[in-house]
């Protein structure tokens, strides 16, 4: 599921895998692994991807439906 979101961020920002991977300082196949859920990025990497793609990471409390 995270992989799908990473791909949505990348595509939404207009990056191809090669360009975003270069900006992140990782190999294209590493980014591909994140997008297919065959490998899991740590939170710092997810945050870097979101920042480069101009997305916010939001946490929602499902019990109260409030943003944390």
CHARMM internal coordinates of N, CA and C (Angstrom, degrees):
IC EDIT
DIST 1 N 1 CA 1.4424
DIST 1 CA 1 C 1.5268
ANGL 1 N 1 CA 1 C 111.23
DIST 1 C 2 N 1.3150
ANGL 1 CA 1 C 2 N 117.96
DIHE 1 N 1 CA 1 C 2 N -41.53
DIST 2 N 2 CA 1.4592
ANGL 1 C 2 N 2 CA 120.55
DIHE 1 CA 1 C 2 N 2 CA 177.99
DIST 2 CA 2 C 1.5240
ANGL 2 N 2 CA 2 C 110.48
DIHE 1 C 2 N 2 CA 2 C -61.76
DIST 2 C 3 N 1.3255
ANGL 2 CA 2 C 3 N 116.63
DIHE 2 N 2 CA 2 C 3 N -38.11
DIST 3 N 3 CA 1.4543
ANGL 2 C 3 N 3 CA 120.70
DIHE 2 CA 2 C 3 N 3 CA 179.61
DIST 3 CA 3 C 1.5161
ANGL 3 N 3 CA 3 C 112.34
DIHE 2 C 3 N 3 CA 3 C -58.67
DIST 3 C 4 N 1.3194
ANGL 3 CA 3 C 4 N 115.81
DIHE 3 N 3 CA 3 C 4 N -40.19
DIST 4 N 4 CA 1.4633
ANGL 3 C 4 N 4 CA 120.82
DIHE 3 CA 3 C 4 N 4 CA 178.89
DIST 4 CA 4 C 1.5225
ANGL 4 N 4 CA 4 C 110.23
DIHE 3 C 4 N 4 CA 4 C -63.63
DIST 4 C 5 N 1.3186
ANGL 4 CA 4 C 5 N 116.91
DIHE 4 N 4 CA 4 C 5 N -40.67
DIST 5 N 5 CA 1.4680
ANGL 4 C 5 N 5 CA 121.52
DIHE 4 CA 4 C 5 N 5 CA 178.75
DIST 5 CA 5 C 1.5286
ANGL 5 N 5 CA 5 C 111.16
DIHE 4 C 5 N 5 CA 5 C -66.84
DIST 5 C 6 N 1.3215
ANGL 5 CA 5 C 6 N 116.48
DIHE 5 N 5 CA 5 C 6 N -40.87
DIST 6 N 6 CA 1.4685
ANGL 5 C 6 N 6 CA 119.72
DIHE 5 CA 5 C 6 N 6 CA 178.43
DIST 6 CA 6 C 1.5256
ANGL 6 N 6 CA 6 C 109.83
DIHE 5 C 6 N 6 CA 6 C -61.48
DIST 6 C 7 N 1.3208
ANGL 6 CA 6 C 7 N 116.39
DIHE 6 N 6 CA 6 C 7 N -44.05
DIST 7 N 7 CA 1.4626
ANGL 6 C 7 N 7 CA 119.56
DIHE 6 CA 6 C 7 N 7 CA 178.74
DIST 7 CA 7 C 1.5258
ANGL 7 N 7 CA 7 C 110.85
DIHE 6 C 7 N 7 CA 7 C -63.62
DIST 7 C 8 N 1.3257
ANGL 7 CA 7 C 8 N 117.45
DIHE 7 N 7 CA 7 C 8 N -41.46
DIST 8 N 8 CA 1.4602
ANGL 7 C 8 N 8 CA 120.57
DIHE 7 CA 7 C 8 N 8 CA 177.78
DIST 8 CA 8 C 1.5272
ANGL 8 N 8 CA 8 C 111.21
DIHE 7 C 8 N 8 CA 8 C -60.47
DIST 8 C 9 N 1.3276
ANGL 8 CA 8 C 9 N 117.08
DIHE 8 N 8 CA 8 C 9 N -41.55
DIST 9 N 9 CA 1.4648
ANGL 8 C 9 N 9 CA 120.13
DIHE 8 CA 8 C 9 N 9 CA 177.88
DIST 9 CA 9 C 1.5203
ANGL 9 N 9 CA 9 C 110.50
DIHE 8 C 9 N 9 CA 9 C -62.43
DIST 9 C 10 N 1.3331
ANGL 9 CA 9 C 10 N 115.91
DIHE 9 N 9 CA 9 C 10 N -47.10
DIST 10 N 10 CA 1.4676
ANGL 9 C 10 N 10 CA 120.67
DIHE 9 CA 9 C 10 N 10 CA -177.68
DIST 10 CA 10 C 1.5215
ANGL 10 N 10 CA 10 C 111.13
DIHE 9 C 10 N 10 CA 10 C -61.43
DIST 10 C 11 N 1.3186
ANGL 10 CA 10 C 11 N 116.43
DIHE 10 N 10 CA 10 C 11 N -50.24
DIST 11 N 11 CA 1.4689
ANGL 10 C 11 N 11 CA 120.98
DIHE 10 CA 10 C 11 N 11 CA -178.15
DIST 11 CA 11 C 1.5339
ANGL 11 N 11 CA 11 C 110.03
DIHE 10 C 11 N 11 CA 11 C -64.76
DIST 11 C 12 N 1.3225
ANGL 11 CA 11 C 12 N 116.73
DIHE 11 N 11 CA 11 C 12 N -42.29
DIST 12 N 12 CA 1.4618
ANGL 11 C 12 N 12 CA 121.27
DIHE 11 CA 11 C 12 N 12 CA 179.01
DIST 12 CA 12 C 1.5112
ANGL 12 N 12 CA 12 C 113.18
DIHE 11 C 12 N 12 CA 12 C -60.29
DIST 12 C 13 N 1.3304
ANGL 12 CA 12 C 13 N 115.91
DIHE 12 N 12 CA 12 C 13 N -31.59
DIST 13 N 13 CA 1.4619
ANGL 12 C 13 N 13 CA 120.77
DIHE 12 CA 12 C 13 N 13 CA 179.26
DIST 13 CA 13 C 1.5263
ANGL 13 N 13 CA 13 C 112.07
DIHE 12 C 13 N 13 CA 13 C -85.91
DIST 13 C 14 N 1.3306
ANGL 13 CA 13 C 14 N 116.41
DIHE 13 N 13 CA 13 C 14 N -5.91
DIST 14 N 14 CA 1.4620
ANGL 13 C 14 N 14 CA 119.99
DIHE 13 CA 13 C 14 N 14 CA 177.79
DIST 14 CA 14 C 1.5201
ANGL 14 N 14 CA 14 C 114.99
DIHE 13 C 14 N 14 CA 14 C 82.67
DIST 14 C 15 N 1.3330
ANGL 14 CA 14 C 15 N 116.89
DIHE 14 N 14 CA 14 C 15 N 19.84
DIST 15 N 15 CA 1.4659
ANGL 14 C 15 N 15 CA 120.98
DIHE 14 CA 14 C 15 N 15 CA 178.79
DIST 15 CA 15 C 1.5226
ANGL 15 N 15 CA 15 C 110.48
DIHE 14 C 15 N 15 CA 15 C -96.16
DIST 15 C 16 N 1.3246
ANGL 15 CA 15 C 16 N 116.17
DIHE 15 N 15 CA 15 C 16 N 145.57
DIST 16 N 16 CA 1.4587
ANGL 15 C 16 N 16 CA 118.81
DIHE 15 CA 15 C 16 N 16 CA 165.23
DIST 16 CA 16 C 1.5305
ANGL 16 N 16 CA 16 C 106.26
DIHE 15 C 16 N 16 CA 16 C -92.02
DIST 16 C 17 N 1.3121
ANGL 16 CA 16 C 17 N 116.80
DIHE 16 N 16 CA 16 C 17 N 170.89
DIST 17 N 17 CA 1.4705
ANGL 16 C 17 N 17 CA 119.63
DIHE 16 CA 16 C 17 N 17 CA -176.67
DIST 17 CA 17 C 1.5224
ANGL 17 N 17 CA 17 C 112.22
DIHE 16 C 17 N 17 CA 17 C -60.93
DIST 17 C 18 N 1.3100
ANGL 17 CA 17 C 18 N 117.06
DIHE 17 N 17 CA 17 C 18 N -40.72
DIST 18 N 18 CA 1.4653
ANGL 17 C 18 N 18 CA 120.19
DIHE 17 CA 17 C 18 N 18 CA -176.87
DIST 18 CA 18 C 1.5227
ANGL 18 N 18 CA 18 C 110.88
DIHE 17 C 18 N 18 CA 18 C -63.20
DIST 18 C 19 N 1.3252
ANGL 18 CA 18 C 19 N 116.90
DIHE 18 N 18 CA 18 C 19 N -45.87
DIST 19 N 19 CA 1.4674
ANGL 18 C 19 N 19 CA 120.92
DIHE 18 CA 18 C 19 N 19 CA -178.47
DIST 19 CA 19 C 1.5195
ANGL 19 N 19 CA 19 C 111.59
DIHE 18 C 19 N 19 CA 19 C -64.04
DIST 19 C 20 N 1.3347
ANGL 19 CA 19 C 20 N 116.92
DIHE 19 N 19 CA 19 C 20 N -47.17
DIST 20 N 20 CA 1.4629
ANGL 19 C 20 N 20 CA 119.29
DIHE 19 CA 19 C 20 N 20 CA -179.28
DIST 20 CA 20 C 1.5214
ANGL 20 N 20 CA 20 C 110.82
DIHE 19 C 20 N 20 CA 20 C -65.78
DIST 20 C 21 N 1.3137
ANGL 20 CA 20 C 21 N 117.42
DIHE 20 N 20 CA 20 C 21 N -41.01
DIST 21 N 21 CA 1.4673
ANGL 20 C 21 N 21 CA 120.28
DIHE 20 CA 20 C 21 N 21 CA 178.87
DIST 21 CA 21 C 1.5235
ANGL 21 N 21 CA 21 C 110.70
DIHE 20 C 21 N 21 CA 21 C -59.82
DIST 21 C 22 N 1.3307
ANGL 21 CA 21 C 22 N 117.58
DIHE 21 N 21 CA 21 C 22 N -42.05
DIST 22 N 22 CA 1.4766
ANGL 21 C 22 N 22 CA 120.67
DIHE 21 CA 21 C 22 N 22 CA 178.12
DIST 22 CA 22 C 1.5278
ANGL 22 N 22 CA 22 C 110.67
DIHE 21 C 22 N 22 CA 22 C -62.49
DIST 22 C 23 N 1.3223
ANGL 22 CA 22 C 23 N 117.25
DIHE 22 N 22 CA 22 C 23 N -42.77
DIST 23 N 23 CA 1.4648
ANGL 22 C 23 N 23 CA 120.86
DIHE 22 CA 22 C 23 N 23 CA 179.26
DIST 23 CA 23 C 1.5319
ANGL 23 N 23 CA 23 C 111.28
DIHE 22 C 23 N 23 CA 23 C -63.67
DIST 23 C 24 N 1.3268
ANGL 23 CA 23 C 24 N 116.26
DIHE 23 N 23 CA 23 C 24 N -31.82
DIST 24 N 24 CA 1.4622
ANGL 23 C 24 N 24 CA 121.30
DIHE 23 CA 23 C 24 N 24 CA 179.66
DIST 24 CA 24 C 1.5253
ANGL 24 N 24 CA 24 C 112.58
DIHE 23 C 24 N 24 CA 24 C -84.70
DIST 24 C 25 N 1.3341
ANGL 24 CA 24 C 25 N 117.06
DIHE 24 N 24 CA 24 C 25 N -15.33
DIST 25 N 25 CA 1.4642
ANGL 24 C 25 N 25 CA 121.01
DIHE 24 CA 24 C 25 N 25 CA -177.71
DIST 25 CA 25 C 1.5214
ANGL 25 N 25 CA 25 C 112.65
DIHE 24 C 25 N 25 CA 25 C 75.64
DIST 25 C 26 N 1.3454
ANGL 25 CA 25 C 26 N 115.73
DIHE 25 N 25 CA 25 C 26 N 30.33
DIST 26 N 26 CA 1.4606
ANGL 25 C 26 N 26 CA 120.47
DIHE 25 CA 25 C 26 N 26 CA 178.54
DIST 26 CA 26 C 1.5285
ANGL 26 N 26 CA 26 C 109.18
DIHE 25 C 26 N 26 CA 26 C -125.10
DIST 26 C 27 N 1.3113
ANGL 26 CA 26 C 27 N 116.27
DIHE 26 N 26 CA 26 C 27 N 166.84
DIST 27 N 27 CA 1.4630
ANGL 26 C 27 N 27 CA 120.94
DIHE 26 CA 26 C 27 N 27 CA 177.62
DIST 27 CA 27 C 1.5314
ANGL 27 N 27 CA 27 C 109.87
DIHE 26 C 27 N 27 CA 27 C -74.96
DIST 27 C 28 N 1.3184
ANGL 27 CA 27 C 28 N 115.75
DIHE 27 N 27 CA 27 C 28 N 149.84
DIST 28 N 28 CA 1.4635
ANGL 27 C 28 N 28 CA 120.99
DIHE 27 CA 27 C 28 N 28 CA 178.85
DIST 28 CA 28 C 1.5192
ANGL 28 N 28 CA 28 C 110.85
DIHE 27 C 28 N 28 CA 28 C -59.55
DIST 28 C 29 N 1.3351
ANGL 28 CA 28 C 29 N 117.49
DIHE 28 N 28 CA 28 C 29 N -37.91
DIST 29 N 29 CA 1.4661
ANGL 28 C 29 N 29 CA 118.94
DIHE 28 CA 28 C 29 N 29 CA -179.38
DIST 29 CA 29 C 1.5330
ANGL 29 N 29 CA 29 C 111.85
DIHE 28 C 29 N 29 CA 29 C -69.15
DIST 29 C 30 N 1.3351
ANGL 29 CA 29 C 30 N 117.59
DIHE 29 N 29 CA 29 C 30 N -24.49
DIST 30 N 30 CA 1.4680
ANGL 29 C 30 N 30 CA 120.52
DIHE 29 CA 29 C 30 N 30 CA 174.29
DIST 30 CA 30 C 1.5172
ANGL 30 N 30 CA 30 C 109.58
DIHE 29 C 30 N 30 CA 30 C -67.70
DIST 30 C 31 N 1.3331
ANGL 30 CA 30 C 31 N 116.74
DIHE 30 N 30 CA 30 C 31 N -46.72
DIST 31 N 31 CA 1.4647
ANGL 30 C 31 N 31 CA 120.93
DIHE 30 CA 30 C 31 N 31 CA 177.61
DIST 31 CA 31 C 1.5216
ANGL 31 N 31 CA 31 C 110.47
DIHE 30 C 31 N 31 CA 31 C -61.87
DIST 31 C 32 N 1.3124
ANGL 31 CA 31 C 32 N 116.96
DIHE 31 N 31 CA 31 C 32 N -40.85
DIST 32 N 32 CA 1.4598
ANGL 31 C 32 N 32 CA 121.14
DIHE 31 CA 31 C 32 N 32 CA 177.47
DIST 32 CA 32 C 1.5321
ANGL 32 N 32 CA 32 C 110.08
DIHE 31 C 32 N 32 CA 32 C -59.61
DIST 32 C 33 N 1.3196
ANGL 32 CA 32 C 33 N 116.70
DIHE 32 N 32 CA 32 C 33 N -41.44
DIST 33 N 33 CA 1.4672
ANGL 32 C 33 N 33 CA 120.91
DIHE 32 CA 32 C 33 N 33 CA 177.59
DIST 33 CA 33 C 1.5150
ANGL 33 N 33 CA 33 C 112.10
DIHE 32 C 33 N 33 CA 33 C -62.10
DIST 33 C 34 N 1.3344
ANGL 33 CA 33 C 34 N 117.11
DIHE 33 N 33 CA 33 C 34 N -38.44
DIST 34 N 34 CA 1.4647
ANGL 33 C 34 N 34 CA 120.29
DIHE 33 CA 33 C 34 N 34 CA 176.32
DIST 34 CA 34 C 1.5297
ANGL 34 N 34 CA 34 C 110.10
DIHE 33 C 34 N 34 CA 34 C -62.70
DIST 34 C 35 N 1.3252
ANGL 34 CA 34 C 35 N 116.27
DIHE 34 N 34 CA 34 C 35 N -44.08
DIST 35 N 35 CA 1.4631
ANGL 34 C 35 N 35 CA 120.96
DIHE 34 CA 34 C 35 N 35 CA -176.09
DIST 35 CA 35 C 1.5296
ANGL 35 N 35 CA 35 C 113.04
DIHE 34 C 35 N 35 CA 35 C -69.47
DIST 35 C 36 N 1.3052
ANGL 35 CA 35 C 36 N 117.38
DIHE 35 N 35 CA 35 C 36 N -27.10
DIST 36 N 36 CA 1.4693
ANGL 35 C 36 N 36 CA 120.60
DIHE 35 CA 35 C 36 N 36 CA 179.64
DIST 36 CA 36 C 1.5302
ANGL 36 N 36 CA 36 C 112.16
DIHE 35 C 36 N 36 CA 36 C -98.02
DIST 36 C 37 N 1.3156
ANGL 36 CA 36 C 37 N 116.39
DIHE 36 N 36 CA 36 C 37 N 4.87
DIST 37 N 37 CA 1.4664
ANGL 36 C 37 N 37 CA 122.90
DIHE 36 CA 36 C 37 N 37 CA -178.93
DIST 37 CA 37 C 1.5196
ANGL 37 N 37 CA 37 C 113.64
DIHE 36 C 37 N 37 CA 37 C 61.76
DIST 37 C 38 N 1.3362
ANGL 37 CA 37 C 38 N 116.78
DIHE 37 N 37 CA 37 C 38 N 22.48
DIST 38 N 38 CA 1.4659
ANGL 37 C 38 N 38 CA 118.76
DIHE 37 CA 37 C 38 N 38 CA 175.79
DIST 38 CA 38 C 1.5265
ANGL 38 N 38 CA 38 C 111.02
DIHE 37 C 38 N 38 CA 38 C -86.71
DIST 38 C 39 N 1.3317
ANGL 38 CA 38 C 39 N 116.85
DIHE 38 N 38 CA 38 C 39 N -13.79
DIST 39 N 39 CA 1.4621
ANGL 38 C 39 N 39 CA 121.57
DIHE 38 CA 38 C 39 N 39 CA 169.41
DIST 39 CA 39 C 1.5199
ANGL 39 N 39 CA 39 C 107.63
DIHE 38 C 39 N 39 CA 39 C -143.52
DIST 39 C 40 N 1.3218
ANGL 39 CA 39 C 40 N 116.09
DIHE 39 N 39 CA 39 C 40 N 155.19
DIST 40 N 40 CA 1.4547
ANGL 39 C 40 N 40 CA 121.10
DIHE 39 CA 39 C 40 N 40 CA -173.70
DIST 40 CA 40 C 1.5321
ANGL 40 N 40 CA 40 C 110.44
DIHE 39 C 40 N 40 CA 40 C -114.71
DIST 40 C 41 N 1.3388
ANGL 40 CA 40 C 41 N 116.69
DIHE 40 N 40 CA 40 C 41 N 122.17
DIST 41 N 41 CA 1.4647
ANGL 40 C 41 N 41 CA 118.79
DIHE 40 CA 40 C 41 N 41 CA 176.44
DIST 41 CA 41 C 1.5258
ANGL 41 N 41 CA 41 C 110.05
DIHE 40 C 41 N 41 CA 41 C -73.97
DIST 41 C 42 N 1.3313
ANGL 41 CA 41 C 42 N 116.35
DIHE 41 N 41 CA 41 C 42 N 152.99
DIST 42 N 42 CA 1.4585
ANGL 41 C 42 N 42 CA 118.51
DIHE 41 CA 41 C 42 N 42 CA 173.68
DIST 42 CA 42 C 1.5282
ANGL 42 N 42 CA 42 C 108.77
DIHE 41 C 42 N 42 CA 42 C -77.64
DIST 42 C 43 N 1.3279
ANGL 42 CA 42 C 43 N 116.81
DIHE 42 N 42 CA 42 C 43 N 171.15
DIST 43 N 43 CA 1.4617
ANGL 42 C 43 N 43 CA 120.09
DIHE 42 CA 42 C 43 N 43 CA -175.17
DIST 43 CA 43 C 1.5253
ANGL 43 N 43 CA 43 C 111.68
DIHE 42 C 43 N 43 CA 43 C -62.10
DIST 43 C 44 N 1.3245
ANGL 43 CA 43 C 44 N 117.26
DIHE 43 N 43 CA 43 C 44 N -37.76
DIST 44 N 44 CA 1.4692
ANGL 43 C 44 N 44 CA 119.54
DIHE 43 CA 43 C 44 N 44 CA 179.35
DIST 44 CA 44 C 1.5243
ANGL 44 N 44 CA 44 C 111.23
DIHE 43 C 44 N 44 CA 44 C -59.85
DIST 44 C 45 N 1.3182
ANGL 44 CA 44 C 45 N 117.38
DIHE 44 N 44 CA 44 C 45 N -39.34
DIST 45 N 45 CA 1.4608
ANGL 44 C 45 N 45 CA 120.62
DIHE 44 CA 44 C 45 N 45 CA 179.10
DIST 45 CA 45 C 1.5251
ANGL 45 N 45 CA 45 C 110.86
DIHE 44 C 45 N 45 CA 45 C -68.60
DIST 45 C 46 N 1.3152
ANGL 45 CA 45 C 46 N 117.23
DIHE 45 N 45 CA 45 C 46 N -41.50
DIST 46 N 46 CA 1.4638
ANGL 45 C 46 N 46 CA 120.16
DIHE 45 CA 45 C 46 N 46 CA 177.52
DIST 46 CA 46 C 1.5307
ANGL 46 N 46 CA 46 C 109.49
DIHE 45 C 46 N 46 CA 46 C -60.59
DIST 46 C 47 N 1.3140
ANGL 46 CA 46 C 47 N 116.19
DIHE 46 N 46 CA 46 C 47 N -41.75
DIST 47 N 47 CA 1.4610
ANGL 46 C 47 N 47 CA 120.90
DIHE 46 CA 46 C 47 N 47 CA 178.79
DIST 47 CA 47 C 1.5334
ANGL 47 N 47 CA 47 C 111.12
DIHE 46 C 47 N 47 CA 47 C -63.46
DIST 47 C 48 N 1.3186
ANGL 47 CA 47 C 48 N 117.18
DIHE 47 N 47 CA 47 C 48 N -40.81
DIST 48 N 48 CA 1.4746
ANGL 47 C 48 N 48 CA 121.06
DIHE 47 CA 47 C 48 N 48 CA 178.27
DIST 48 CA 48 C 1.5294
ANGL 48 N 48 CA 48 C 110.71
DIHE 47 C 48 N 48 CA 48 C -64.43
DIST 48 C 49 N 1.3268
ANGL 48 CA 48 C 49 N 116.34
DIHE 48 N 48 CA 48 C 49 N -42.59
DIST 49 N 49 CA 1.4694
ANGL 48 C 49 N 49 CA 120.49
DIHE 48 CA 48 C 49 N 49 CA 178.46
DIST 49 CA 49 C 1.5274
ANGL 49 N 49 CA 49 C 109.56
DIHE 48 C 49 N 49 CA 49 C -61.56
DIST 49 C 50 N 1.3271
ANGL 49 CA 49 C 50 N 116.73
DIHE 49 N 49 CA 49 C 50 N -48.11
DIST 50 N 50 CA 1.4623
ANGL 49 C 50 N 50 CA 120.98
DIHE 49 CA 49 C 50 N 50 CA -179.54
DIST 50 CA 50 C 1.5236
ANGL 50 N 50 CA 50 C 111.20
DIHE 49 C 50 N 50 CA 50 C -59.90
DIST 50 C 51 N 1.3083
ANGL 50 CA 50 C 51 N 117.32
DIHE 50 N 50 CA 50 C 51 N -42.44
DIST 51 N 51 CA 1.4589
ANGL 50 C 51 N 51 CA 121.22
DIHE 50 CA 50 C 51 N 51 CA -179.71
DIST 51 CA 51 C 1.5224
ANGL 51 N 51 CA 51 C 111.00
DIHE 50 C 51 N 51 CA 51 C -63.62
DIST 51 C 52 N 1.3242
ANGL 51 CA 51 C 52 N 117.10
DIHE 51 N 51 CA 51 C 52 N -47.84
DIST 52 N 52 CA 1.4669
ANGL 51 C 52 N 52 CA 120.26
DIHE 51 CA 51 C 52 N 52 CA 179.61
DIST 52 CA 52 C 1.5244
ANGL 52 N 52 CA 52 C 111.93
DIHE 51 C 52 N 52 CA 52 C -63.01
DIST 52 C 53 N 1.3181
ANGL 52 CA 52 C 53 N 116.52
DIHE 52 N 52 CA 52 C 53 N -32.88
DIST 53 N 53 CA 1.4659
ANGL 52 C 53 N 53 CA 121.22
DIHE 52 CA 52 C 53 N 53 CA -178.43
DIST 53 CA 53 C 1.5233
ANGL 53 N 53 CA 53 C 112.04
DIHE 52 C 53 N 53 CA 53 C -90.54
DIST 53 C 54 N 1.3387
ANGL 53 CA 53 C 54 N 115.91
DIHE 53 N 53 CA 53 C 54 N 1.11
DIST 54 N 54 CA 1.4687
ANGL 53 C 54 N 54 CA 122.89
DIHE 53 CA 53 C 54 N 54 CA 178.83
DIST 54 CA 54 C 1.5299
ANGL 54 N 54 CA 54 C 112.23
DIHE 53 C 54 N 54 CA 54 C 60.77
DIST 54 C 55 N 1.3345
ANGL 54 CA 54 C 55 N 115.58
DIHE 54 N 54 CA 54 C 55 N 46.37
DIST 55 N 55 CA 1.4602
ANGL 54 C 55 N 55 CA 122.71
DIHE 54 CA 54 C 55 N 55 CA 174.54
DIST 55 CA 55 C 1.5177
ANGL 55 N 55 CA 55 C 108.48
DIHE 54 C 55 N 55 CA 55 C -115.25
DIST 55 C 56 N 1.3162
ANGL 55 CA 55 C 56 N 116.29
DIHE 55 N 55 CA 55 C 56 N 150.16
DIST 56 N 56 CA 1.4559
ANGL 55 C 56 N 56 CA 121.99
DIHE 55 CA 55 C 56 N 56 CA 173.81
DIST 56 CA 56 C 1.5165
ANGL 56 N 56 CA 56 C 109.31
DIHE 55 C 56 N 56 CA 56 C -98.10
DIST 56 C 57 N 1.3148
ANGL 56 CA 56 C 57 N 115.98
DIHE 56 N 56 CA 56 C 57 N 143.12
DIST 57 N 57 CA 1.4532
ANGL 56 C 57 N 57 CA 121.58
DIHE 56 CA 56 C 57 N 57 CA 172.90
DIST 57 CA 57 C 1.5244
ANGL 57 N 57 CA 57 C 106.31
DIHE 56 C 57 N 57 CA 57 C -96.93
DIST 57 C 58 N 1.3290
ANGL 57 CA 57 C 58 N 116.47
DIHE 57 N 57 CA 57 C 58 N 122.61
DIST 58 N 58 CA 1.4603
ANGL 57 C 58 N 58 CA 121.78
DIHE 57 CA 57 C 58 N 58 CA -175.95
DIST 58 CA 58 C 1.5234
ANGL 58 N 58 CA 58 C 108.76
DIHE 57 C 58 N 58 CA 58 C -123.39
DIST 58 C 59 N 1.3187
ANGL 58 CA 58 C 59 N 115.35
DIHE 58 N 58 CA 58 C 59 N 136.61
DIST 59 N 59 CA 1.4588
ANGL 58 C 59 N 59 CA 121.64
DIHE 58 CA 58 C 59 N 59 CA 175.99
DIST 59 CA 59 C 1.5221
ANGL 59 N 59 CA 59 C 108.14
DIHE 58 C 59 N 59 CA 59 C -107.35
DIST 59 C 60 N 1.3253
ANGL 59 CA 59 C 60 N 117.00
DIHE 59 N 59 CA 59 C 60 N 132.37
DIST 60 N 60 CA 1.4564
ANGL 59 C 60 N 60 CA 121.95
DIHE 59 CA 59 C 60 N 60 CA -178.94
DIST 60 CA 60 C 1.5187
ANGL 60 N 60 CA 60 C 109.36
DIHE 59 C 60 N 60 CA 60 C -119.68
DIST 60 C 61 N 1.3127
ANGL 60 CA 60 C 61 N 115.76
DIHE 60 N 60 CA 60 C 61 N 130.57
DIST 61 N 61 CA 1.4599
ANGL 60 C 61 N 61 CA 121.66
DIHE 60 CA 60 C 61 N 61 CA 174.85
DIST 61 CA 61 C 1.5226
ANGL 61 N 61 CA 61 C 106.98
DIHE 60 C 61 N 61 CA 61 C -80.77
DIST 61 C 62 N 1.3242
ANGL 61 CA 61 C 62 N 117.27
DIHE 61 N 61 CA 61 C 62 N 109.55
DIST 62 N 62 CA 1.4671
ANGL 61 C 62 N 62 CA 121.23
DIHE 61 CA 61 C 62 N 62 CA -176.02
DIST 62 CA 62 C 1.5294
ANGL 62 N 62 CA 62 C 112.42
DIHE 61 C 62 N 62 CA 62 C -64.31
DIST 62 C 63 N 1.3249
ANGL 62 CA 62 C 63 N 117.49
DIHE 62 N 62 CA 62 C 63 N -25.72
DIST 63 N 63 CA 1.4636
ANGL 62 C 63 N 63 CA 119.77
DIHE 62 CA 62 C 63 N 63 CA -179.94
DIST 63 CA 63 C 1.5159
ANGL 63 N 63 CA 63 C 111.32
DIHE 62 C 63 N 63 CA 63 C -70.72
DIST 63 C 64 N 1.3049
ANGL 63 CA 63 C 64 N 117.03
DIHE 63 N 63 CA 63 C 64 N -38.37
DIST 64 N 64 CA 1.4601
ANGL 63 C 64 N 64 CA 119.66
DIHE 63 CA 63 C 64 N 64 CA -177.21
DIST 64 CA 64 C 1.5318
ANGL 64 N 64 CA 64 C 111.62
DIHE 63 C 64 N 64 CA 64 C -111.05
DIST 64 C 65 N 1.3451
ANGL 64 CA 64 C 65 N 116.90
DIHE 64 N 64 CA 64 C 65 N -10.58
DIST 65 N 65 CA 1.4631
ANGL 64 C 65 N 65 CA 123.59
DIHE 64 CA 64 C 65 N 65 CA -176.62
DIST 65 CA 65 C 1.5314
ANGL 65 N 65 CA 65 C 111.83
DIHE 64 C 65 N 65 CA 65 C 60.96
DIST 65 C 66 N 1.3292
ANGL 65 CA 65 C 66 N 115.80
DIHE 65 N 65 CA 65 C 66 N 27.24
DIST 66 N 66 CA 1.4511
ANGL 65 C 66 N 66 CA 120.66
DIHE 65 CA 65 C 66 N 66 CA 176.58
DIST 66 CA 66 C 1.5093
ANGL 66 N 66 CA 66 C 110.22
DIHE 65 C 66 N 66 CA 66 C -97.42
DIST 66 C 67 N 1.3124
ANGL 66 CA 66 C 67 N 115.06
DIHE 66 N 66 CA 66 C 67 N 147.23
DIST 67 N 67 CA 1.4617
ANGL 66 C 67 N 67 CA 120.57
DIHE 66 CA 66 C 67 N 67 CA 173.97
DIST 67 CA 67 C 1.5062
ANGL 67 N 67 CA 67 C 108.42
DIHE 66 C 67 N 67 CA 67 C -76.75
DIST 67 C 68 N 1.3153
ANGL 67 CA 67 C 68 N 115.41
DIHE 67 N 67 CA 67 C 68 N 133.45
DIST 68 N 68 CA 1.4764
ANGL 67 C 68 N 68 CA 121.05
DIHE 67 CA 67 C 68 N 68 CA -179.87
DIST 68 CA 68 C 1.5092
ANGL 68 N 68 CA 68 C 108.32
DIHE 67 C 68 N 68 CA 68 C -96.23
END
COOR INIT
IC SEED 1 N 1 CA 1 C
IC BUILD
